[in-house]
Amino acid sequence: MASRPTRRAICASLVGLTAKAERPVTGGFVFESQNSGHAIRDHRQFPAPKQSVKLPIVIVGGGMAGLSAAWWLEKRGFRDFVILEMEKEAGGNSRYGQNEVSAYPWGAHYVPVPNTESVLVRELFTELGLFVDGHWDERWLCHAPQERLFLHGRWQEGIEPDIGLTAEDHRQFRAFDARIKEFRATGQFRIPMAIGAPADSPLDKVNFRHWLDSNGFKSPYLHWLADYSTRDDYGASSSDTSAWAGIHYFAARDHDEKGPLTWPEGNGWILRKLLQKLGKYVRASQPVVRIGKVGAAWEVQTAETLYTCGAVIYAAPAFLLTYLDSTVPPVKTMNWSPWLVANLTLDRMPAEKGLEPAWDNVTYNSPSLGYVVSTHQNIQMRTDRTVFTHYWALSGASPAQARRDLLSTDWGVWKERILADLERAHRDIRQCVSRIDLFRNGHGMVRPIPGFLTNPERKSWQNGRERFYYASADVSGFSIFEEAQYRGVEAARRALAGVS
Ligand SMILES: Cc1cc2nc3c(=O)[nH]c(=O)nc-3n(C[C@H](O)[C@H](O)[C@H](O)COP(=O)(O)OP(=O)(O)OC[C@H]3O[C@@H](n4cnc5c(N)ncnc54)[C@H](O)[C@@H]3O)c2cc1C
């Protein structure tokens, strides 16, 4: 049910104070592009475009998938294309912000050190100077301490629960690790997923929570870790996630990985580097409002321009296409997780007892995913001011219901929810925070629901249409940088072959 702001919260937000009269907190919502998206959904009439342009390839969407398609085309010496981006800036879920204290992410904030088989990621990271002579740039390998968990009233190192577990809990964690090792050895769980994923799997017939239960994994701590992990990577609870995808989270990475790679602005660092090379192709603030086939050509229309092209690389969300092209049926079976990302500016760090702050700070049994500290990679000795990026995957209700709550709840109420969440571990958080900005991302990422491996809608995105190639991470059924890059490059390969 959409929650209504309480009177206390409304009064508090009006004066910028909480009821306990802490320091004022300012802020607001950022990006707020729902109106452009909803105008497309509602088939609003758009003005006739003022100009027309012919090009061999048009890329729709300037997130990591669209930019990766462009990266690959340009590397092959192909330059006759544009990237049409709805927002004022390209980047999608990898956008970032900057204030007087630090840069900070608005979504994606790390990439695990890629396995050797993730060849495209390694190629890009070598080009960007992250991987030189077989060594990862130490500046951007996450510094210690990497992760901590607030459990039973105190912080412990790492996010795998350790404090207060029974011998049976510990045994189950060891048994789970052993099962994951076996799964890893099957070669099914790889990145990009396309190089390992089977066409079908019994693991994809059930949800991850059910799989844990039916395999004797009943420890509440293990259940929490599994649920935390699926919320973290897929924005969905373990009971809404395919067991295959849940296992992929644990089994797809090489065991001896170091890292992850992370930056103050998160994956915005990669975005910035890509835009230095590819920004010239981006047409920002150009939402595509219609796509259609006319004879052998495709037409892609924005408010200003009608593009006629030989091939389309579609790197915008898959659910949107039905509103752009009336011949495409609506997506019925796949769904997208809504997210709330908050950037909190702190004038000082909260007081700590025990462990020092880590890069990633998680509270056991919190509905949120905790926060990352944007200044963590700074090499200067001490920073008082910082920015916390607080992540909240709204996985408790159905995506549609959670989206309604996300959009109908005002800033003051969200501010209170976030501060109350942080207060579990930081009693003095209200004395530290001076600003909270919020990004409501209604369709943050596609969910790998049970049955996603064989899902006909996802299959249709994989197949594409005649010289129309889907590129976003949606094609993989789950959204991480590596999948967006792989799908972008695959679409570019096919598009180039299609127009040559
Ligand atoms: C909160 C959050 C945290 C995340 N954290 C991580 C992380 O730490 N590490 C990681 O690897 N991944 C993370 N991800 C996953 C992230 O989605 C991927 O890493 C990747 O950025 C997805 O890229 P994409 O291009 O597939 O999609 P998107 O980033 O969604 O890009 C789609 C683009 O299409 C544009 N668009 C939409 N409609 C139109 C239109 N009509 N016309 C033109 N353009 C349009 C959008 O504006 C957007 O720029 C996170 C995602 C979220 C939501």
The ligand as an SDF file (V2000), in Angstrom:
LIG
                    3D

 53 58  0  0  0  0  0  0  0  0999 V2000
   20.6700    1.5920   -7.9400 C   0  0  0  0  0  0  0  0  0  0  0  0
   21.4920    0.7700   -8.8850 C   0  0  0  0  0  0  0  0  0  0  0  0
   22.7710    0.3780   -8.5030 C   0  0  0  0  0  0  0  0  0  0  0  0
   23.5550   -0.3800   -9.3700 C   0  0  0  0  0  0  0  0  0  0  0  0
   24.8180   -0.7260   -8.9820 N   0  0  0  0  0  0  0  0  0  0  0  0
   25.6040   -1.4250   -9.8350 C   0  0  0  0  0  0  0  0  0  0  0  0
   26.9610   -1.6900   -9.5040 C   0  0  0  0  0  0  0  0  0  0  0  0
   27.4550   -1.2810   -8.4510 O   0  0  0  0  0  0  0  0  0  0  0  0
   27.7070   -2.3810  -10.4010 N   0  0  0  0  0  0  0  0  0  0  0  0
   27.2020   -2.8050  -11.5920 C   0  0  0  0  0  0  0  0  0  0  0  0
   27.9290   -3.4390  -12.3740 O   0  0  0  0  0  0  0  0  0  0  0  0
   25.9290   -2.5480  -11.9320 N   0  0  0  0  0  0  0  0  0  0  0  0
   25.1250   -1.8610  -11.0970 C   0  0  0  0  0  0  0  0  0  0  0  0
   23.8440   -1.5500  -11.4740 N   0  0  0  0  0  0  0  0  0  0  0  0
   23.3390   -2.0700  -12.7520 C   0  0  0  0  0  0  0  0  0  0  0  0
   23.3860   -1.0660  -13.9120 C   0  0  0  0  0  0  0  0  0  0  0  0
   22.0530   -1.0410  -14.3520 O   0  0  0  0  0  0  0  0  0  0  0  0
   24.3500   -1.5490  -15.0070 C   0  0  0  0  0  0  0  0  0  0  0  0
   25.6630   -1.5500  -14.4960 O   0  0  0  0  0  0  0  0  0  0  0  0
   24.3750   -0.6860  -16.2750 C   0  0  0  0  0  0  0  0  0  0  0  0
   24.6890    0.6410  -15.9500 O   0  0  0  0  0  0  0  0  0  0  0  0
   23.1090   -0.8090  -17.1190 C   0  0  0  0  0  0  0  0  0  0  0  0
   23.2940   -0.1500  -18.3420 O   0  0  0  0  0  0  0  0  0  0  0  0
   22.2280   -0.2010  -19.5140 P   0  0  0  0  0  0  0  0  0  0  0  0
   22.7840    0.6160  -20.6150 O   0  0  0  0  0  0  0  0  0  0  0  0
   21.8550   -1.6070  -19.7890 O   0  0  0  0  0  0  0  0  0  0  0  0
   20.8900    0.4870  -18.9390 O   0  0  0  0  0  0  0  0  0  0  0  0
   20.6020    1.9490  -18.4190 P   0  0  0  0  0  0  0  0  0  0  0  0
   21.6800    2.4490  -17.5780 O   0  0  0  0  0  0  0  0  0  0  0  0
   19.2220    1.8940  -17.8330 O   0  0  0  0  0  0  0  0  0  0  0  0
   20.5560    2.8540  -19.7380 O   0  0  0  0  0  0  0  0  0  0  0  0
   19.4180    3.0170  -20.5380 C   0  0  0  0  0  0  0  0  0  0  0  0
   19.4920    4.4100  -21.1690 C   0  0  0  0  0  0  0  0  0  0  0  0
   18.3990    4.5800  -22.0750 O   0  0  0  0  0  0  0  0  0  0  0  0
   17.9170    5.9030  -21.9360 C   0  0  0  0  0  0  0  0  0  0  0  0
   16.5420    5.9820  -22.4500 N   0  0  0  0  0  0  0  0  0  0  0  0
   15.4080    5.4820  -21.8880 C   0  0  0  0  0  0  0  0  0  0  0  0
   14.3520    5.7840  -22.6590 N   0  0  0  0  0  0  0  0  0  0  0  0
   14.8110    6.4660  -23.7320 C   0  0  0  0  0  0  0  0  0  0  0  0
   14.1970    7.0420  -24.8690 C   0  0  0  0  0  0  0  0  0  0  0  0
   12.8780    6.9880  -25.0790 N   0  0  0  0  0  0  0  0  0  0  0  0
   14.9750    7.6840  -25.7590 N   0  0  0  0  0  0  0  0  0  0  0  0
   16.3210    7.7690  -25.5720 C   0  0  0  0  0  0  0  0  0  0  0  0
   16.9520    7.2390  -24.5010 N   0  0  0  0  0  0  0  0  0  0  0  0
   16.2100    6.5930  -23.6080 C   0  0  0  0  0  0  0  0  0  0  0  0
   18.0260    6.1460  -20.4310 C   0  0  0  0  0  0  0  0  0  0  0  0
   17.9340    7.5120  -20.1290 O   0  0  0  0  0  0  0  0  0  0  0  0
   19.3810    5.5300  -20.1370 C   0  0  0  0  0  0  0  0  0  0  0  0
   20.4250    6.4500  -20.3170 O   0  0  0  0  0  0  0  0  0  0  0  0
   23.0430   -0.7780  -10.6360 C   0  0  0  0  0  0  0  0  0  0  0  0
   21.7480   -0.3820  -11.0070 C   0  0  0  0  0  0  0  0  0  0  0  0
   20.9750    0.3840  -10.1450 C   0  0  0  0  0  0  0  0  0  0  0  0
   19.5890    0.7900  -10.5500 C   0  0  0  0  0  0  0  0  0  0  0  0
  1  2  1  0
  2  3  1  0
  2 52  2  0
  3  4  2  0
  4  5  1  0
  4 50  1  0
  5  6  2  0
  6  7  1  0
  6 13  1  0
  7  8  2  0
  7  9  1  0
  9 10  1  0
 10 11  2  0
 10 12  1  0
 12 13  2  0
 13 14  1  0
 14 15  1  0
 14 50  1  0
 15 16  1  0
 16 17  1  0
 16 18  1  0
 18 19  1  0
 18 20  1  0
 20 21  1  0
 20 22  1  0
 22 23  1  0
 23 24  1  0
 24 25  2  0
 24 26  1  0
 24 27  1  0
 27 28  1  0
 28 29  2  0
 28 30  1  0
 28 31  1  0
 31 32  1  0
 32 33  1  0
 33 34  1  0
 33 48  1  0
 34 35  1  0
 35 36  1  0
 35 46  1  0
 36 37  1  0
 36 45  1  0
 37 38  2  0
 38 39  1  0
 39 40  1  0
 39 45  2  0
 40 41  1  0
 40 42  2  0
 42 43  1  0
 43 44  2  0
 44 45  1  0
 46 47  1  0
 46 48  1  0
 48 49  1  0
 50 51  2  0
 51 52  1  0
 52 53  1  0
M  END
$$$$
